[in-house]
């Protein structure tokens, strides 16, 4: 019985140490969520204004440009998957990967060849394990992305958009990531970044300028609409990827906090259960000792009475 009690005490000590770790990780994730939310909020006005500018150029001219014009017969698409470098985030990475797989399936069903671009070690490991080609990958910054990271990610996508599909270029650019809605809700999303969907952009720009959809001012473009769109293309893609990276980072921290809180709660429940078992083992040990003492005393009493007779 004493050996069983020692086993329970060792397990309680081990689970208590684990609980301290998960509690610390929960607090760290909670503090990072606030910073990530502030970054998301700060990046949104720039992205909205840039989208409004692109929409203005598109509606104010009849220029055919990769930013706003769909290919008549698209043959190739690039898909950017955003995951995290680390785990311990519940179903965060698996949900983002499922969104990526669904998006790839839809593109393949349309007859497009898909080039995969991956951010984060988890997504890279998933595709590499299945021996699927990854065109480009980036790791090491998913917890705290900067605008420079978004520029590095956007650069090869912009280059691919400017090449012919037969030479490794693409006709469309899509993205799969997790959008942060609240501390409890993070939603995997699949979106097309390029060519820009003008109907949706018109609605967004209408909200930005606080006027009804379909009412657009007249613009004169200098030096030309083509050059304006050429200048806006990298800025638009960079801003959208940066916002997606920030959304994904906030979602990851929220998922980590939720997972660590669940782990901490489970550890507390396990400690209570082990404590009850340890108390029961100790009580059983004490009862056995008392029984042995009483039995020994009774035996001595019986032996003494027999010798007197």
N, C-alpha and C positions, 0 to 999 in steps of 0.2 A: 504493500500500500504506500509506503514511503517513497518508493521509486516512481509510482504514478503521480504523486504530488509534486515531485521534482520536475517531471515532464511538463505538467501543467504550468508550473512557475516559469520554466524556460520559454514555453510558448507565449505566455503572457508578456514576458520581457521582450521577446522578438516582435510580437504584434505591436506593442507600445512604441518600439523604435520605428517601425514602419509607419505608424500613425503620425509620429512627429514629422517624418519626411513628407507624407502626403499633405499634412496640414500646411507645412511651409510652402510646398509647391502650389497649393490652392491660393495662398495669400499672394505669392509672387504673380501668378496668373491674373488674379483680381486687380493688382496694381497695374499690370501691363494692358489690361483691357481698356482702362480709362485713357491711357496715352494713345492707344490705337484708335479709339473712338474719336478723339480730338483730331488726329491726323486725317481720318476719313472725312470728318466734317470740314476740315480746312481745305481738302483737295477737291471737294464737290463743286464749289462755285467756279473754279477755274475750268474744270471739265465741262460744266454746263455752258459757260460762256464760249468756250472753244467750239462746242457742238453747235451752238447758235450761230457762230461765225461761219462754220462750214456750211450750215444749212442756208445761210444768207447767200453765200457764193453759189451754191447749187441751184437755188431757186432764182437767182438773179442772172443766170447765164445758162446757155445750152451746151456747155463744154462737156465732152466725154472724158472722164478722169477716173482712174482706179478707185479713188476715194468715194465717188458717188455713183458710178456707173457699173451695173452688173454685166458680166460677160454673157454674150449670147449663148455660148455653149461652154459653161465652166467645166474644166477637166481635173483641176487639182485644188485642194484646200489645205490650209495650215490650221492645226488645232493646238492651242496653248492650254496646257493643264497646269493648274496651280495647286500644289500640295504643300506639306510642311517638311522640314528637315528632321523633325523629331516626332516620336509617338506620344503615348500617354495622353491622347486627346479623344478617347472614345471612338465614335464612328466618323470623326471629321474627315480623315483621309479616304476611307472607304467610300463615303458618300460622294466626295469630289471625283474619285476615280469612276464610280458608277455613272455619274453625269457625263464624264469624258467618253466612256464606252458607249453610252446611249447616243451621244452626239456623233461619234465616229460611225456607228451603225447607220444613222440616218444619212450621213454624207455618202457612205459606201452604197447605200440603197439608191441614191441619186446617180450613181455611176462615177463618183469622184474618187480620185486617188488622194489619200490622206497622209500628210507629213505631220508627225508629232513633235511638238516642242514642250519641254517639261521644266517646271520650276519646283524644286524640292526633292529631297532624297527619297521620300516615300513613293512618289509617283514614278521616279526614275527606277527604283528597285522593282516596282510592280511590272513595268514594261520590259525591263531587262531580264527579269526572271522568266518571262514568257517569250523571250527571244524576239521581241518586236523592235523594229528599228526606231531609234530616237534621233531626229535630225539635229537638235541642239538641246542642251540642258544647262540649268543654272542651279547652284546650291549655295547655302551658307548665309542667306539673308532673309529667310522667310519670316522670322520672328519680329524683325524690325526693318522692313524694306525702306529704302531711300529712293529719291527720284532718279539718281544715277543708276540704280539697279533696273528701274523700268526702262531707261534709255538703252541699257545693254540688252535687255530682252527684246525691245522693239526693233533694234537695228537689223538683225537678220530677217525679221518678218517684213520690214520695209524693202529690203533688198530682194527678197523672194517675190514680193508683189510687183516689182519692176521688171522681172525676168519673164521669159516665155515659159509656159508649163513644160515644154519639152526639154528645157534647159534647167529644170529644178525650180522654176517659178511657180507661183500659185495665183489662182483667180479670186479666192476668198480667204479671209482670216477669221477664225472662230476662237472662242475662249470658254473654258469650263473651270469654274472656281466656286467658292462658297461665299455667299453674301451675308453680311452681318445685319440682322434685323433687330435683335434685342439680346439681352443676356441669356435668355432661354431659347431663342430661336435663331438658327443659322441655316440658310437654305441654299443647297447646291443649285447653280444656274448654268445654263448653256446659252451663249449669245454670239451673234455674228458682229464682229467689229468692223470689217470691211468686206464688200462695199457698204457704205453707210445706208441704213434704211431711212429714207427721207421722210416718210410718213410719221414715223416715231420721233425723228429729230425735229420735225416741224412742231409737234405737240410739246416737246421739251423746251424748244426755244420760245414758244408762245407762253409757257409758264414763266420762263426767265424774264421776259419783257412785259409780263402781265397784260397780255392782250389776247384776243380771241384767235384761235387757229385759222389759218387761211389768209390772214391780213399781214402782208409783208411790205416793208419799205423798199424804195428804189435805191440801188447802189451803182456807183461807178467804180470800176476796178482798175487799179494801176499797180504794176505795169500791164497785167492782163489776168483774166480769171484763171488761166492755166498755171501761171506762176504763183498766184495766190494759193491755189489748191496744192501745188507742189510744196509750198512753204508750210501749209497747215497740216499736210498729211503726217509727217513725223510727230508734230506736236500733239495732234489728235490721238494718234495711236499710243504715244508715250503716256499721255494723261489718263487714258482709259485703262491701260495696263497698270499704271501706278495706283489708280483707285481700286482696281481689282486686287492688287497685292495687299493694299491696306485693309480692304474688306476681308480678305482671306486671313490676314494676320490677326485681326480682331476676332474673327470666328474661331480660329485655332485657340487663342487664349481663353475664350469663353468655353470652348469644348474641354480644354484642359482643366479649367476651374471646376466645371461640372463633374468631370471624371474623378478629379482628386477629392472633391467633396463627397462623392459617392464612396470612394475608397476609404476615406476617413470615417464615414458613418459605418461602413461595414467593419472596419477595424474596431470601432467602439463596441459594436454589437458582439463581435467575436471575443473581445476582452471580457465583456459582461458574462458571456456564456462560459468562457474558460474559468472565470473567477468563481462562478457557481459550482462548476465541476471540481475546482480545487478545494472549495469550502466543504463540498460533500465528501471528497476524499480525506480531508483532514478530520472531519467529524467521524468518518468511519474508522480512521486510524485511532483516534482518541477512544472511541467506543470499544474497539478491539483491545486497546491497552487496559482500559478499565475492566473489561471482561476478564482479561488474563490475570489482573491483580486480584479481582474478587475471587476468581477461581483458585488462584494460588493460596489466598488467605483461607478460603473454605477448606482446601485440602490440608493445610497446616492445622486448622482447628480440628478437623476430623482425626488427623494423626495424633494430636495431643490428647484428645478425648479417649482414643483407643489405648494409648499407653497408660493413662490413669486407671483404666479398668483392668 
